[in-house]
Amino acid sequence: MFRKMIFRPLQNLFESVSRRLVNKLILLFTLIIILVVTSLTFISYGMLQKESVNNSIASTSNNLLLVGRNLESYLDGIEQLSLPQISYDEIIYAILHESTDYASKMYVQDYLKNLYFSRNDLEAIYLYVIKENKYYSVTKENYNIAVRVVEHPPIENLTWYQKALESPNNRSYQSFVKEESEQMTGIDYPVNKENSFMGYHRLFRSIISREPQAVLSLYFNSSVKDEIMKDIPFSSGQHLMYVSPDQQPFYVDDPKFFAKSEQAGLLKKLTEVSGRFTWSDDEQKYLVIYNSSQKEGWKLIKPIPYKEIYEAANTTRNLNYMIGLIFLIVSVILVSFTSNKITKPLKNLSLQMKRFSTGSFDVTAQVEGKDEIAYLSRHFNKMVENTNELINERYKMKIVEKNAVLKALEAEINPHFLYNALQAISTKALKNNNDDIVDMVDNLALTLRYCISGKDVVHAREELKHIERYLALQKARFGGRMQVVYEWDDQLMELKIPKLSIQTLVENCIKHALEKVSSTITITIKARMTPSFFVISVADNGPGFSEGKLEQVLNTLLMQWEDREELDEGENESIGLKNLNARLKLLYGDEAGLVIQSDENGTEMDMLLPRGGIKHV
């Protein structure tokens, strides 16, 4: 019930709109425009989305590669800074004797000061002497550089120290992104972690015993790192992370996002040197692009929200929709104007046709231009004109037909009167014992009755019976000079043939054979079957047609039916054969017809009837 309430008004609206051609045209063109605009918008939107992703991947990958190389150079510089190189023996000696030798102590302090002054991104320097459980520190205090020696608990339990012991390079990196209290159980240096970017720890070992003697710890601020990271462009919603080979974050723009991504397993997907993949959190979907340094495997990771990537595509799509809407409105206006211009002549033509259908035969459609509508209007006017002429002619023909019917009724009396008169003569001759006259009159009466019957197609049995009566009358004329032979198969007695067709062929034998000579003439009437035809033949052994006469008769058979009037005037002798040939083609098709062969030994006329039955009756 609910569906009917919804769809029925829509159906009624569609029917009311579709009643007028102009509404159909407007609806059609509107749908086409909507389809084209929508298709182009979706296609362009998809292409822009793909292009935006490719551009983001290409530009971000290049930026990450460049920044990664700079960061790798930065780490290489830190490692070079931490190695004493040619003075390694001296620094180890000074560390071993700093507590007893004043010169060694001063050497250590000078070495640490020189390190501090060599770079402007150092926040603090610590040198922990393992055997003494103390450290030297170099820090900036109130615009002064202070070198202090402080007692410190053992550092064996500190995480960064354990990593340095395990490292084949005798070093480790310390991150301040996470709380170190969660990673270590010992007491770390009193470093200002908010101002520090990372800590670098270098383990000094004895050259002979390879035992750790001291740990040099360098703490760097964010000045150089920020300078390097600024080469990576940022926009709203994007993130950047710098992660060590052991998945420790050293730089994150949003610690909460990093914690959420780490918990969701984002870092576990960074399996290759560089690449990209799609990752989703609870809020949105990201395109994650990352690059790993080839030397140690430090990773720069940049998650970019897809909605930011698609922002340009969405803007273009909305702009396309707006342009499409404007285009649709303008197009509907133009289509409405054009459709009304086109359909106005059709409406006028439809009105005139409606008047014509109600019986107004004096209507005229206005013709404008030379297009198809003007063509229809001209032909409609011509049809109205022809209809008026046909009505007038039909009216006259009705009068003529009425007169012809009256005359036909009058003429119909004559054959019946003649038949009745012949019956009276036959009765009179019978009373006077004139049997020959009785037979002739009876045959003539039956022949006349057969001729005036309404049938056009009869069975061969009836036609042959009629031929016997017809030839009986001709025997009275020619006597014994006329011999007749029948070669007719009983199974062909029910064959349907045109009435008086065999008589027409027999008449030609009498006219062109018996009447031309005084000798005895034999007329042979026969029928046979071939794979395609029933063949009825009437032959005689008379003198035959002359060559010119046969050609004239054959040409007469080939003449078109509309030339019949000309034939009646000039070639009356062959009119019977011409009419019979035309009747055969009308009744049986173009394959039927007459075939005539004649020479000095006689004439044979074959009537060909296709073995498919009557096609036209």
N, C-alpha and C positions, 0 to 999 in steps of 0.2 A: 504494500500500500504506500509506504514511504517513497519507494523508488518511482512509483507511478506519479506521485505528487511532484517529484523533482523532474523526471524526464518528460512528462507530458507537456508542461509549459515550454521546455526547451524545444520539443518537437514541433509544437505549434508556432513558436517563434521562427524556427528554421523553415517551416512550410510557408509562412507569411513572407519571409525574406526571399525565398526561392521562387515566388510567383512571378516576379518581375525580372526581366533579363538584366536590367541595369544593376539590380541588387546582386544578381549572380556574378556579374562581371566585377563589381566592387569587392564582393566576398572572395572571388577567385584571386584577383590581383593582390588583395590584402594578405591572403594566406601565402601567396608566392613571396611577397615582400618579407613577411615575418619569417618564412622558412629560410630565405636567402640571408637576411640579416642575422638571424639566430645561428645559422650554420657557419657563416663567415666569422661571427663573434666567437663561437666555440673553437673554431679552427685556429683563429688568431690567438685566442686565449691559451690554447694548448701549446702553440708554437712559442708564444712569449714565455709561458711557464718553463718550457724546456730550455729556451734560450737564457732565461734568468738563472736557472740552475747551473747551466754550463758556464755562464759568465762568472757566477759566484764561485764555482769550483776552480776555474782557471785563475781568477784574480786572487782568491784567498790562498790557493796552493802556492802561487808565486810569492805572495807576501810572507807566508809561513816559511817557505824555503829560504828567502833572503834573511828574515829575522833569525831563523834557526842557525844559519851560518854565522851571523854576527854574535849570537849567544854562545855558539861553540868557540868562536875566537876569544870571546870574553872569558870563558872557562879555561881556555888554553893559557891566557894571560895570567889568570889567577894561579894556575899550576906552576908556571914559570916563576912567578913572584915568590911562591912558597919554597922553592928549591934553592939552597945556598950555592949549588953548582961547584965552582972551583974552591969556595971557602967552606966546603962541607966539613972537612977535617978540623978547621979552626973552630967552627961553631960547636961541633961535638965536643971538642977539647974544652972549650969555654964552659959548656953546660956541665961537664963532669967536674970542673974545678971551681965553679962560680962561688960555691959556699966557703972555700978556703983561700981562694986567690982573688984579690981585689981587681986585678987587671982583667981576669976572666969575667968577673961580674960586670965590669964596665964595658967589656967587649959585647956581652950579651945585650946590655941596655942600648948601646950604640947601634947594634944590628937591628934591634926592634924599632928604634926611632927612624932609622933609614928606611925600613919597610913602610912605616906609617906615612912618612913624608913622600914616598915614591908614588902614591896614588891619592886621589882626592875622594874616592868612594869608600875608604876604609872607615868604619865606625869605631872599631876597637881591635887591639891585637893582644892575644894572651899566649904566653909560653909556659907550659906546665912542665916542671921538673919532677919526674916520676919518683925518684929516690927521695927527694926532699919534701914531697907533698906540699909544694908551694908553686906559685906561678908569678911570672912577671906580666904586668899589664901596661899597655900604652893606650891612654884614652885622652879625650879632649875635655878639659874641665875649665869652665869660665874663660874661654878663649886662650887657655894655656894647655900645653901638652904635658901630661903628667905620667911618670913612669913609677910604678909601685911594685913592691914585692909583698905578696900576701900568702899567708898559710891557707891551705885548702885541703879538704878531705880527699881521700883517694878517688880517682875517676874511673876505676875499673868497671863500675856498673853503668856508666853512662852509655847510651845507645851509640852516639857518634864515635866514641872511643872503641867500642867493640867492632863497629864496622871498619874502622881504620885498621885494627889488628887483623881483621879477616881479609882486607883488601890487598891484592897483589901489588897495588901501587902505593900502599901505605897512606891512604887518604880516605876521607869521607866528607859528605856534604850534609849540612844540617838545615832543615826547613823550619820556618817559624809560622807556617800557615796553620798547622795543627798544634795543639797544646803539647809541649814536650813532656809535661808531667805524666801524660798517658803513655809515653814511650820509654821512660827511664826511671830508675829508682834512686839514682845518686843525686848529688847537688851540683848543679851546673853553674857556670859563671854568671855573675850579675850583669847580664847584657840587656840593653834596652831593645827588646824584641820588636816594638812598634816601629822603630826607626831602622831596623835591620832587614835586609833582603834575604841573606843567607849566611850560613857559617861554613867556613872551609877549614878542615883540620888535617894537618900534615904530621905524620909520625916520624920522628927522628930515631934511627936505630944505630947502634954501635956497628962500625964497619967490620970489626973482628968477630964479636959474639952475636951480632944481629939482634941483640936485646934492645927493646924500646927504652930510650933514655929521656925523651921529652916529646911534647906535642905542641906544635905551633898552630894556634887557632886564629883565623882571620875572619872578622865580621864585617860584611859589606852593607852599605846603605843602598837605597833604591835609585840613586841619581843616574848611574849609567844604565841600569836596567830599564828605567822609565824612558830614557832617551832611545834605547833600542826598540822597546815595545811600541813606541808611538808610530812606527812605520806600518803597524797593522791597523787598518781603518776599522772603526767601531760605529755601530748604529744601535738604536733601541732594541733591546731583547737579545743581543748577541753576547757571547761570553768568550773568555780566553783563559787557558790554563797552561802552565809550564810545569811539566812533570819529569822527575828524574827516572833513570832506568829501573829503579826499584819501586816505581809508582808513588813516590812521595811528591806532593805538590810544593813547588817553590814560588809559584805565583798563580793566584786566582783572582779574578775580578769580583767574584761573588762566592764567599766561602759556603754559604748555605746551598747554592746551586751545586758546588763541587761535592759537598757531602751527600746530597741527594743523588747526583749522578754516579758517585762512587758506590753508594749503597745499591743502586740499580744495576751495577755491573758494566758501566760505560767503559772503564779503563781496561777491562778484560778483552774488549773487542779490538784493542790497538795491537794487532798481531803482526803487522807488516811495517816496512820502513815508512811508508806514507800511503795515504788512501782516503777514502770517504765512505760513509755509510749513513743510513737513516736510523735515528734513535728517537724514542718517544718517552716522555715522562707523563705524569698525571695530567698535565696542563696542555701541552702542545707537542708537535712533532718538530724535530731538529734535523738539519743536515750537518753532520759532524765531519769536519775536514781536519786532518792531522798530518804532521811531518816529523819524522825522527831524524836526529843527527846520525850520520854514518859512523862517527868515531865511537861514541859511547852510548847512543840510544836515548838521549834526552828528547822529550816529545813536546811539541807545541800543538795544542788542541783548541780548535775554534768551533763550538756549536753555534749554528745559525738557524733561527726559527724559519720554517718554511713560509710562514705568513709574511715575514719581512722580505724573503726572496720574491714572493709572489705579489708584493705590494704594487710594483710597477705594472705587472700583468693585470691585477685587479683594477687598478686605476684605468688602464687602457680598456679593459672589458666594460667598466661602467661608462666610460666615455663613448665606447661603441654602442652601448645600449641607448645612451642619450641621443647620439647622432641617428641611430636606427629609428628611435621613436619620432624624432623630428622628420626624418625621411619618410616614415610611414604616414605621418599626418599630411605632409605635403603631397605624397603619392596618392593617398585616398582622395584628397581634394581634386587633384588632376584627373584621377581615374573616374571620379564621379562626374566631373565636367565632360570628359571625353566620352564616357559611357552614355550620358544623357544625349550628347550630340549624335552618337551613333544610333542609339535606340529610338530617337524621336521619329525618324522616317519609318522605322519598323513599326512603331506604335500607330502611326498614321496608316500604314499599309494594313496592319491588323484590323484597324477600325473599318477601313473600306471593305476588307474581306468579310468582316462580320455583317456589314450592311448587305453585301452581295449574297451571303448565305441566307439572309432573311427574305430574299426575293427582290431586292432593289438592283436592277440590271443596268442602271444608268450611272453607277459609281465610277470614279476616276481617281487613281492614286497619284499624288504629286511626285514628280521625278526631279531629283536634284543630284547633280554630279554624274560621275561615270563609274561608280563602284558597284559592288555586288548588290547592294540594296536598290540602287537605281536600276540595275539590270532586272531584279525581281519586280520592281514597280512597273517597268515598261512591259514586261511579259504578262503581268496581271492585267494591265489595261488591254493588252492584246487578247488575252483570254476572255475578258468581259465583252470585247467587240466581237470575237468569234462566237461567243455564247449567244449573243443577240442575233447574229446571223443564222446560227444553227436553229435557234428557236423559231425564227421566221420560216426557215426552210422546212423544219419539222412540221410546222403548222400546215404548210402547203402540201407536204408529203402525206399528211393525215387525210387531207381532202382527196388527193389522188388515189391513196390506198383504199379509201372507202368506195370510190367509184370502181376501182379494179376488182374489189371483192364482189360488188354487185354484178359486174360483167362476168366474173368467174362463175358465180352461181348460175347465171344464165347459160354459160357455155357448158356447164356440167350436165345440163339436161340433154345435150346433143348425143354424147356417147351412149348414155343409157337408152335414149330413144332409138338410136341405130341398133343397139344390141337387141332390144325388144322387137324391132322390125325384122331383124334377121331370124329371130326365133319364130315369128309368124310365117315368114317365107318357108322355113324348114318344115313347119307343120303342114303347110299347104302342099309342098312337094311330096311329103310322105304320104298324104292322102291320095296323091296321083301316082304313087309307086315310082317316083323319080329318085332312086337311091343315090345316084351320083351327085345330084344336086343337093340332096339332104346332107351327104358327107361334106361337101364343099361349104355349104352354108354353116354347118355345125363347126367345122374347123375354123372358118372365118370368125364366127361368133366367139369361140373360145380364145382365138388369137387376140381378138379385140379386147376381150375381157382381161386377158393376161397383161396386155399392154397398158390398160388404164388402171391396173391395180396400184396401190400406193407404195408397194415395196420398191426399194432401190437395189437391194442385195437379196439373192434367192439361192436355194440349194441347186447344185448341178442337176439333180434329178428333175426339178421343175423346169429348168432351162432346156434340158434335152427333150422333155415332153412337148414343150412349146415348139422346139425346132422340128419335131416330127409333124406337128400340125401345119407349121409354116411350109415345110417341104412337100406335104401332101397337096397344098394349094398350088405350089410351083409345078408339081408333076402334071397337074391338069393343063399347064401351059406348055411344058417341054416334053411331056410324055416319057418314053423310054430313053431319050437322050441323056437324062439326068440319073446318075447312079450315086447312091449314098452308102458309105461304109462307116460303121461306128467301132472304134477301138477304145473303149472306156472301161477302166477297172471298176468293179463294184464298190471297192473301198473308197473310191473318190466320188461316189454318188452324193455324199453329204457335204461335199466341198462347197463353201459359200463363194459365189461369183457375182459380178454385177449383172443385173437383169438386162436382157437383150444383147449381151456382149457377144455370145456365139452367133446370134442372128446377124449382127453387124458384119462378122467375118464371112458368114455364108452368103450374105447379100453381095459382098465384093467378089466372091467366087462366081456367082451367077452373072454379075455385071461384066466382069473382065474375062470370063471363060465361056459360059453357055451362050451368052448373047453375041459373042464375037465369032463363034464357029458353028458349023452345022453337024459336027460329029458328036459322038457320045463323050460325056465328061463325067469323071468320077470325083465326087467330093468326099474326102476322108476327114472324119471328126474323131479326135483321139485326145487322151490325157495321160500324163505320166508324171513321176516325181523325180527330182534331182536332190542332191544334198541341201540346196538352198531354195529351190523354187518348186511350185506346182506349175507345170507347163501344159497349156491347152492349145492344141494345134488344129487348124482347119486348112487343108491342102487340096489342090485340084491339079489335074494333068492337062490344063489348057495351055494356050500359047504363051502365057506369062506377060509381065509388063515389059514394055520397051525400056531401053536403058534410060532414056530421058524421063519417061513417065515414072519409073521406080525412084529415080533421084528426086523428082518433084514430090512424090508421096513421102519419102523419108525426110525431106526438108520440112514438109508440112508437119510431121510428127515432132520435129525439134522446135517448132515455133512456140513462143510463150503464150500462155493462156490469154493474156490481155490483147493479143493480135488476132483473136478469134473473129472479130467483126470484119476485119480486112479479109480473112480467109473465107468467110461466108459470101463475100461479094465476088471473089475471084476464083476460088478453087472448090466449087461445091461438090465435085466428085469424091473428094477425100475428106469431106467434113465428118462423115461417120467414123472413120478411123481416127481422125484428130480428136473427136469428142471422146471416143472410147479410151484412147491413150491418156487423155486428161483425167477421165474418171478413175482409171486405174491408179494414177499417181496420187489423186486426192484421197482415195480409199485405202491404198496399201503403202504409200510412201514413194519416194523417188526411185527406189530400186525396181518397182513394178513398171510395166510398159509393154509395148508391142515390138516384135522383131519380125521383119518381112524379108523373105528371100525369094527371088524370082529369076527364072531363065526360060529358055525356049521349051523346057520340059514341064513347066508348070510353076505354080506359086504356092508357097507355104507361109502362113501367118501364125506366129506363136504369141500367145498371151502369157506373160510371166507374172506369177503371183508369189510373193515371198512367203516362205513357210513360217510366218510369225503371226498370221491372222490379220484382220483388218485393223488398221491404225486410225483411220479417219472415216467416220460414218456420218 
